[in-house]
């Protein structure tokens, strides 16, 4: 009996191994007709229990620096429209972390920049998870457009919450508790120079207003921006 | 390999045991590095008042998920998960109760990953998957008999890790083939300008037409060919190139943990027989001199004989 169970176990593991990795490959490959018809079971199996994404700088690598700028707002600045916000007091929450990470690779600076970098991208375009729906929508499938819109709203809500918390933590760090009521956020977009302009020194950037969120009181902070730590 | 040959390969002995130890140690290093560097920011990242908003309910359902999420409702619970992860990582690094260490590490790593998915990179992703399949494998000091179900299960785990690495490389290379910057040989120049994934010291290097073209094309071709190459006797040469490739990524792009686990996975693919030969290399060096030892080593690396 034990021998039979042993061989059944062996057969079962092989019967699992082959379809599992066929599904894994299909899940991670770009959108194709087979993936389109199997996307729901793929998401429910591989996507849920073995989530993975191997695009790794494909089809094209990130070609721009997208940093998050924050301006903590006091009560009296709350009513100012976006185009009348003060030009001073804006802090870049991404670039200094990347620069410190370049100086010390054995640090967590890169990890600290990841949450708001991803949230910013997801807020603007929906992120990687919605890519198959977007691609399919662009090819004219209405059902995919609906799914993309629905996903984008959900993603934006989560991204807004993340950006709000990161920015609140920053404002709580730089000022005395309760000093600020809200925070305005901007995206600073600095595209890479094309190959033909590779010897130019200046890389032009553009700032885009993103959102304004109320400060979330009591949020945990990194402690990196506390006044006593700033030079 | 004939069908019976495959059954023999699966049943006769646990395979890639030395490679598995290297992989476990690499994942142990990754875990300990992450805990050491991120522990000071634990409250901010995962704590009850932190920025994280993820839930394990995505995977485990609302019942078990909400129970696990309760770990993060206190500062103590948050740190407890990190300490558990560190202990698991230490177990893998020191090869102490590796099966238990694998399960403990997987659990803590997975729960933290679900709590704040935005924090993780591809290295953490492949490490989680490798830990899942590693649970099938035998510890280095385990007793086994040829034909045992435990030997078969070990080899299922080994095959699964190998297949996962093959999927990773193939998909990554295949997707690059559709990218204009990879096609035109400028992808690494583009990345070298992005602060997040570059180092100012290497920026000028990627403005050189020869370096950027060769480096971009070779990256893409290496990734596409890797799954096939590891099935041939070119495997050792591809593993050697892969190690150099990932050391380069660690230095220039700063993806230290990703590179650590990828090098671990590449060394995992080396067979036990190759590890025995590798260990004999210093002895051969002392006995025959470096020229003869090196030439034999190169000949073996590029040998067309099927791997032992």
Interface residues (C-beta under 8 A of the other chain):
Chain A: X6 X9 X10 X13 X14 X17 X20 X21 X24 X25 X28 X29 X30 X48 X49 X50 X51 X52 X53 X54 X55 X56 X57 X58 X59 X60 X61 X62 X63 X64 X65 X95 X98 X99 X101 X102 X105 X106 X107 X108 X110 X111 X112 X113 X114 X115 X117 X118 X119 X158 X161 X162 X165 X166 X169 X192 X193 X195 X198 X199 X203 X218 X219 X220 X221 X222 X223
Chain B: X10 X33 X34 X37 X38 X40 X41 X43 X44 X45 X47 X49 X50 X51 X53 X58 X59 X116 X118 X119 X121 X122 X125 X126 X129 X132 X149 X152 X153 X156 X159 X160 X163 X164 X167 X168 X170 X171 X172 X174 X175 X176 X178 X179 X180 X181 X182 X184 X186 X187 X189 X190 X191 X193 X194 X195 X196 X197 X198 X199 X200 X207 X250 X251 X254 X256
